[in-house]
Amino acid sequence: MKRAAESLGFGSLLALGINGIVGVGIFFAPSEVGALVPGNAGILVYLVTALALSPVAFVYATLGGKFAEDGGPYVWARAAFGPMVGFGVGWIAWVSAVFSTSAVVSGLAEHAGPALGLTLPHRVLSLACVAVLAGTAASGLRPSAWVWNGVTVLKLIPLAALVVAFLWAGAPLSTTPAGSVSPTSFGRAVLVVVFATQGFEIVPVPAGNARKSARAVPVATIAALGTAGLLYVLLHAACVTLPDLAHTAAPLAEAGRHFGGSSLGRLVLVGTNVSALGIAFGMFAMTPRYLAALGSDDGLGRWVARGSPHQVPLRALVVTALAVAVLVSAGGLRELFALSSVAVLAQYCVSAASLVALGLRRRRGLSPRQLWPAPLVLVAAAVVAHAATGTELAVAGGVLLVGAVLRGMHHVVSR
């Protein structure tokens, strides 16, 4: 049920993708990468990650342009392999997004509260953030697009200013020798950057509410990754000039002070909170759509898919907000970030396999000549997944098991 007044144009889709990628991760990733891969070699981590994710972007662009339906990877996997595989992909996508949303909201409350002079307990601030963000998302798809468009522009201003200051200074890339880097360290650094770079895959999720989706979704998906990838390379190049990058708590802010004085440093710090706000809101606007896509008789039931006249899946939004509220109240969310990278890698692999299956069967206008990105995606995902720990993989497996149990319970009750 697409309405012209509520549908998303190319600009909103591009802003959604950039907002999804440029979150809080990039503000701290340079230090983590610098500890694992010191010196100029750290820049290669971002280049390798962007190149590795490029075939993924082409897979999402190709499939996203062929399915004018909300749900992204769930919709494609269901069409290619049936409801069971589709459910698994959609379920882990929703759960990992809920975990990431909870961690981002908790971090937003932790840092933004003191900046605003609020002395309320952290959990109270976190719950207040949940209420405000969910309430804003409930207002409608078009107002939500206005919010994430505006926040995307605001978060890019300090980062662009830092890049301009760095390039204007003409500073050498690094004063730290790269040294020898083990494949394991390089792999872990890539996994860190994968977390900071993922987000472009959210562009096809609202494809059912996109204008001219057959063209807008593919172009916005690829453009979002390309824009963020270039920005990240330049930002890390600025950060490696710092004398002790691996132990710098706020590397981008410190680089801002180094190249633009205290005013630019403060602007970048403000940008951290704006970016956290933007990614948190983008998650509240899109995460319920993963859950709503599971609202079928062979999923969790049609009740979860019901929405408002303004293209908002209200019941899925309420369930998502409650889940986030429970998690931020429980605390200890830092370790939940790990699941996001592992879950997204799983989505990448299944999406690539879906492209192969649909292309070989010539479904949805696809043909074998469009399958070229799929093998590259599988190879890249396998290399990155090798850096994941057993605990991270076990958590992902546990999430799938819980989803299977809930799906089975629905089928028993509905009989």
C-alpha positions as CSV (number, residue, x, y, z in Angstrom):
1,M,0.0,0.0,0.0
2,K,2.2,2.8,-1.3
3,R,1.0,6.4,-1.2
4,A,2.7,9.1,-3.2
5,A,2.4,11.5,-0.2
6,E,4.2,9.0,2.1
7,S,6.7,7.3,-0.3
8,L,10.4,7.9,-0.2
9,G,12.4,9.6,-3.0
10,F,16.0,9.0,-4.0
11,G,17.3,11.7,-1.7
12,S,15.7,10.2,1.4
13,L,16.9,6.7,0.5
14,L,20.5,8.0,0.1
15,A,20.3,9.9,3.4
16,L,18.8,6.7,5.0
17,G,21.8,4.7,3.8
18,I,24.5,7.3,4.8
19,N,22.8,7.8,8.2
20,G,22.8,4.0,8.6
21,I,26.5,3.7,7.9
22,V,27.9,6.9,9.5
23,G,26.9,6.2,13.1
24,V,28.9,6.2,16.3
25,G,31.3,3.5,15.1
26,I,33.5,5.7,13.0
27,F,34.1,8.1,15.9
28,F,36.0,5.4,17.8
29,A,37.0,2.9,15.1
30,P,40.3,4.7,14.2
31,S,41.7,3.9,17.7
32,E,40.7,0.3,17.5
33,V,42.1,-0.1,14.0
34,G,45.2,1.8,15.1
35,A,45.8,-0.7,17.9
36,L,45.5,-3.7,15.6
37,V,47.0,-2.2,12.4
38,P,49.3,0.7,13.3
39,G,50.5,3.4,10.9
40,N,49.6,3.9,7.3
41,A,48.6,0.3,6.9
42,G,45.4,1.1,8.9
43,I,44.1,3.1,5.9
44,L,44.3,-0.2,3.9
45,V,41.8,-1.7,6.3
46,Y,39.1,0.8,5.2
47,L,40.0,0.3,1.6
48,V,39.9,-3.5,1.8
49,T,36.6,-3.3,3.7
50,A,35.0,-1.0,1.2
51,L,36.2,-3.2,-1.7
52,A,35.0,-6.3,0.1
53,L,31.6,-4.8,0.7
54,S,31.2,-3.5,-2.8
55,P,30.0,-6.8,-4.3
56,V,27.5,-7.0,-1.3
57,A,26.2,-3.5,-2.3
58,F,25.7,-4.7,-5.9
59,V,23.8,-7.8,-4.6
60,Y,21.6,-5.6,-2.5
61,A,21.2,-3.1,-5.3
62,T,20.3,-5.8,-7.8
63,L,17.7,-7.5,-5.6
64,G,16.4,-4.3,-4.1
65,G,15.6,-3.0,-7.5
66,K,13.6,-6.2,-8.3
67,F,11.4,-6.4,-5.2
68,A,9.1,-3.4,-4.5
69,E,8.4,-4.8,-1.0
70,D,9.4,-4.0,2.5
71,G,11.8,-6.4,4.2
72,G,15.0,-6.6,2.1
73,P,16.9,-9.9,2.8
74,Y,13.9,-11.6,4.3
75,V,11.8,-11.0,1.1
76,W,14.6,-12.2,-1.2
77,A,15.4,-15.3,0.9
78,R,11.8,-16.3,1.1
79,A,11.4,-16.0,-2.6
80,A,14.5,-18.0,-3.3
81,F,14.4,-20.7,-0.6
82,G,11.0,-20.7,1.0
83,P,9.5,-19.4,4.3
84,M,11.8,-21.2,6.7
85,V,15.0,-19.8,5.4
86,G,13.4,-16.4,4.9
87,F,12.1,-16.4,8.5
88,G,15.6,-17.2,9.8
89,V,17.1,-14.3,7.9
90,G,14.4,-11.9,8.9
91,W,14.4,-12.9,12.5
92,I,18.2,-12.6,13.0
93,A,18.1,-9.3,11.2
94,W,15.5,-7.9,13.6
95,V,17.1,-9.2,16.7
96,S,20.6,-8.0,15.8
97,A,19.1,-4.6,14.9
98,V,17.3,-4.5,18.3
99,F,20.6,-5.2,20.0
100,S,22.4,-2.5,18.1
101,T,19.6,0.0,18.7
102,S,19.8,-0.7,22.4
103,A,23.5,-0.3,22.6
104,V,23.3,3.0,20.6
105,V,20.5,4.4,22.7
106,S,22.4,3.5,25.9
107,G,25.5,5.2,24.6
108,L,23.5,8.2,23.5
109,A,22.0,8.6,27.0
110,E,25.4,8.2,28.6
111,H,27.1,10.9,26.5
112,A,24.3,13.3,25.6
113,G,22.9,13.5,29.2
114,P,25.9,15.2,30.7
115,A,26.4,17.4,27.6
116,L,22.8,18.7,28.1
117,G,23.3,19.2,31.8
118,L,20.8,16.4,32.7
119,T,21.4,14.6,36.0
120,L,18.8,11.9,35.7
121,P,19.9,8.3,36.1
122,H,21.3,6.7,33.0
123,R,18.5,4.2,32.6
124,V,15.9,6.8,33.0
125,L,17.5,8.9,30.2
126,S,17.8,5.7,28.1
127,L,14.1,5.0,28.5
128,A,13.2,8.6,27.7
129,C,15.2,8.3,24.5
130,V,13.3,5.1,23.6
131,A,9.9,6.9,24.2
132,V,10.9,10.0,22.1
133,L,12.4,8.1,19.2
134,A,9.6,5.6,19.0
135,G,7.0,8.3,19.3
136,T,8.7,10.3,16.4
137,A,8.9,7.2,14.3
138,A,5.2,6.5,14.9
139,S,4.2,9.9,13.4
140,G,4.6,8.6,9.9
141,L,7.1,7.6,7.2
142,R,7.3,11.1,5.7
143,P,8.0,12.9,8.9
144,S,10.6,10.3,9.8
145,A,12.3,10.9,6.5
146,W,12.5,14.6,7.3
147,V,14.1,13.8,10.6
148,W,16.8,11.4,9.2
149,N,17.5,13.7,6.2
150,G,18.1,16.7,8.5
151,V,20.2,14.7,11.0
152,T,22.3,13.2,8.2
153,V,23.3,16.6,7.0
154,L,24.0,17.8,10.5
155,K,26.3,14.8,11.3
156,L,28.2,15.2,8.0
157,I,29.1,18.8,8.6
158,P,31.8,18.3,11.3
159,L,33.2,15.3,9.5
160,A,33.5,17.2,6.3
161,A,35.1,20.1,8.1
162,L,37.7,17.8,9.6
163,V,38.5,16.3,6.2
164,V,38.8,19.8,4.7
165,A,41.1,20.9,7.5
166,F,43.3,17.8,7.1
167,L,43.6,18.2,3.4
168,W,44.2,22.0,3.7
169,A,47.1,21.3,6.2
170,G,48.8,19.0,3.7
171,A,50.1,16.9,6.6
172,P,52.0,13.7,6.0
173,L,49.9,10.6,6.5
174,S,51.7,9.1,9.5
175,T,54.7,9.5,11.8
176,T,54.1,5.9,13.1
177,P,55.8,3.0,11.4
178,A,53.4,0.4,10.2
179,G,55.5,-2.6,11.4
180,S,54.5,-6.1,10.7
181,V,50.8,-6.9,10.9
182,S,49.5,-10.5,11.4
183,P,46.6,-11.7,9.3
184,T,44.6,-12.2,12.5
185,S,45.1,-8.6,13.6
186,F,44.2,-7.3,10.1
187,G,41.1,-9.5,10.1
188,R,39.9,-8.3,13.4
189,A,40.5,-4.7,12.3
190,V,38.4,-5.4,9.2
191,L,35.6,-6.8,11.4
192,V,35.7,-3.5,13.4
193,V,35.4,-1.5,10.2
194,V,32.6,-3.8,8.9
195,F,30.6,-2.8,11.9
196,A,31.3,0.9,11.2
197,T,30.5,0.5,7.5
198,Q,27.4,-1.7,7.6
199,G,24.2,0.2,7.2
200,F,23.9,0.6,3.4
201,E,21.9,-2.7,3.5
202,I,19.0,-0.9,5.2
203,V,18.2,1.0,1.9
204,P,16.1,-1.8,0.3
205,V,14.2,-2.5,3.6
206,P,11.5,0.2,2.9
207,A,11.5,-0.6,-0.9
208,G,7.7,-1.1,-0.8
209,N,7.4,2.6,0.0
210,A,10.0,4.0,-2.4
211,R,9.2,6.0,-5.5
212,K,10.6,4.5,-8.7
213,S,12.2,1.8,-6.5
214,A,13.5,-0.1,-9.5
215,R,16.1,2.6,-10.0
216,A,16.2,4.6,-6.8
217,V,17.0,1.7,-4.4
218,P,20.0,0.3,-6.4
219,V,21.6,3.7,-7.0
220,A,21.1,4.9,-3.4
221,T,22.5,1.6,-2.0
222,I,25.7,1.8,-4.0
223,A,26.1,5.6,-3.6
224,A,25.7,5.3,0.2
225,L,28.6,2.8,0.5
226,G,30.8,4.8,-1.9
227,T,30.3,8.1,-0.1
228,A,30.9,6.6,3.3
229,G,33.8,4.6,2.2
230,L,35.7,7.6,0.8
231,L,34.8,9.6,3.9
232,Y,36.2,6.9,6.2
233,V,39.5,6.6,4.3
234,L,40.1,10.3,4.6
235,L,39.1,10.4,8.3
236,H,41.4,7.6,9.2
237,A,44.2,9.2,7.2
238,A,43.7,12.3,9.4
239,C,43.8,10.2,12.5
240,V,47.0,8.3,11.8
241,T,48.9,11.6,12.1
242,L,48.1,11.5,15.9
243,P,51.2,10.4,17.9
244,D,49.3,7.8,20.0
245,L,46.2,6.9,18.0
246,A,45.8,3.5,19.6
247,H,45.3,5.0,23.1
248,T,43.2,8.1,22.0
249,A,39.7,7.9,23.4
250,A,38.1,10.3,20.9
251,P,40.3,10.1,17.8
252,L,38.2,12.2,15.5
253,A,37.8,15.0,18.0
254,E,41.5,14.9,18.8
255,A,42.2,15.1,15.0
256,G,39.8,18.0,14.8
257,R,41.7,19.9,17.6
258,H,45.0,19.0,15.8
259,F,44.0,20.4,12.4
260,G,41.4,23.0,13.3
261,G,41.9,24.1,16.9
262,S,39.6,23.7,19.9
263,S,36.5,24.9,18.0
264,L,36.7,22.1,15.4
265,G,37.4,19.6,18.2
266,R,34.2,20.7,20.0
267,L,32.2,20.6,16.8
268,V,33.3,17.0,16.1
269,L,32.4,16.0,19.7
270,V,28.9,17.5,19.1
271,G,28.8,15.6,15.9
272,T,29.3,12.4,17.9
273,N,26.0,12.9,19.8
274,V,24.2,14.1,16.7
275,S,25.4,11.0,14.9
276,A,24.3,8.7,17.7
277,L,20.9,10.4,17.6
278,G,20.6,9.9,13.9
279,I,21.6,6.3,13.8
280,A,19.3,5.6,16.8
281,F,16.3,7.2,15.1
282,G,17.1,5.5,11.8
283,M,17.1,2.2,13.6
284,F,13.7,2.9,15.2
285,A,12.3,3.9,11.8
286,M,13.5,0.8,10.0
287,T,14.0,-2.1,12.6
288,P,10.2,-2.6,13.0
289,R,10.0,-3.3,9.3
290,Y,12.1,-6.4,9.6
291,L,9.7,-7.7,12.2
292,A,6.6,-6.6,10.3
293,A,7.9,-8.5,7.3
294,L,7.6,-11.7,9.4
295,G,3.9,-11.0,9.9
296,S,2.5,-13.8,7.8
297,D,0.8,-17.1,8.5
298,D,4.1,-19.0,8.0
299,G,6.0,-16.5,10.2
300,L,4.9,-14.9,13.5
301,G,1.3,-14.2,12.4
302,R,-0.4,-11.4,10.6
303,W,-1.0,-9.4,13.8
304,V,2.6,-8.1,13.8
305,A,2.3,-6.7,10.3
306,R,-0.6,-4.3,10.9
307,G,0.2,-0.7,10.6
308,S,-1.1,2.9,10.4
309,P,-2.3,4.8,7.3
310,H,1.0,6.6,7.4
311,Q,3.1,3.6,6.4
312,V,4.2,2.8,9.9
313,P,4.0,-0.8,11.2
314,L,2.8,0.3,14.6
315,R,2.5,-3.1,16.3
316,A,6.0,-4.1,15.2
317,L,7.2,-0.7,16.4
318,V,5.7,-1.2,19.8
319,V,7.2,-4.7,20.2
320,T,10.6,-3.3,19.0
321,A,10.4,-0.3,21.5
322,L,9.5,-2.7,24.4
323,A,12.4,-5.0,23.5
324,V,14.8,-2.0,23.4
325,A,13.4,-0.7,26.7
326,V,14.0,-4.0,28.4
327,L,17.6,-4.3,27.1
328,V,18.6,-0.7,28.1
329,S,17.1,-1.3,31.5
330,A,19.2,-4.5,31.9
331,G,22.5,-2.7,31.0
332,G,25.7,-4.5,29.9
333,L,25.1,-3.9,26.2
334,R,28.6,-3.4,24.8
335,E,29.0,-7.1,24.0
336,L,25.8,-7.1,22.0
337,F,27.6,-5.1,19.2
338,A,29.4,-8.3,18.2
339,L,26.2,-10.0,17.1
340,S,25.5,-7.2,14.7
341,S,28.6,-7.9,12.5
342,V,28.1,-11.6,12.6
343,A,24.4,-11.4,11.8
344,V,25.0,-8.9,8.9
345,L,27.6,-11.3,7.5
346,A,25.0,-14.0,7.5
347,Q,22.5,-11.8,5.7
348,Y,25.1,-10.9,3.1
349,C,25.7,-14.6,2.4
350,V,22.1,-15.6,2.2
351,S,21.3,-12.6,0.0
352,A,24.1,-13.6,-2.4
353,A,22.8,-17.1,-2.4
354,S,19.3,-15.7,-3.1
355,L,20.6,-13.8,-6.1
356,V,22.1,-17.0,-7.5
357,A,19.0,-19.1,-6.9
358,L,16.6,-16.4,-8.4
359,G,19.0,-15.6,-11.3
360,L,19.5,-19.2,-12.4
361,R,15.7,-19.6,-12.4
362,R,15.3,-16.3,-14.2
363,R,12.8,-15.0,-11.6
364,R,11.9,-11.4,-11.2
365,G,13.6,-10.4,-14.4
366,L,17.0,-11.6,-13.2
367,S,19.4,-13.5,-15.4
368,P,22.6,-15.5,-14.9
369,R,24.7,-12.6,-16.2
370,Q,23.7,-10.6,-13.1
371,L,25.2,-13.2,-10.7
372,W,28.8,-12.0,-10.8
373,P,28.8,-10.3,-7.3
374,A,27.6,-13.4,-5.5
375,P,30.8,-15.5,-5.4
376,L,32.8,-12.4,-4.4
377,V,30.4,-11.8,-1.5
378,L,30.7,-15.4,-0.2
379,V,34.5,-15.3,-0.4
380,A,34.7,-11.9,1.4
381,A,32.2,-12.9,4.1
382,A,34.1,-16.2,4.7
383,V,37.4,-14.2,5.2
384,V,35.8,-11.7,7.6
385,A,33.8,-14.4,9.5
386,H,37.1,-16.2,10.1
387,A,38.0,-13.3,12.5
388,A,34.8,-13.8,14.5
389,T,35.1,-15.6,17.9
390,G,33.3,-18.7,18.9
391,T,31.2,-16.8,21.4
392,E,30.0,-14.4,18.7
393,L,28.9,-17.3,16.5
394,A,27.3,-19.1,19.4
395,V,25.2,-16.1,20.3
396,A,24.0,-15.8,16.7
397,G,23.1,-19.5,16.8
398,G,21.2,-19.0,20.0
399,V,19.2,-16.2,18.5
400,L,18.2,-18.4,15.5
401,L,17.1,-21.1,18.0
402,V,14.8,-18.7,19.9
403,G,13.3,-17.5,16.6
404,A,12.6,-21.1,15.5
405,V,10.9,-21.8,18.9
406,L,8.6,-18.8,18.6
407,R,7.7,-19.6,15.0
408,G,6.9,-23.2,16.0
409,M,4.7,-21.9,18.9
410,H,2.8,-19.7,16.5
411,H,2.1,-22.6,14.2
412,V,0.9,-24.8,17.1
413,V,-1.4,-22.0,18.5
414,S,-2.8,-21.1,15.0
415,R,-3.9,-24.7,14.2
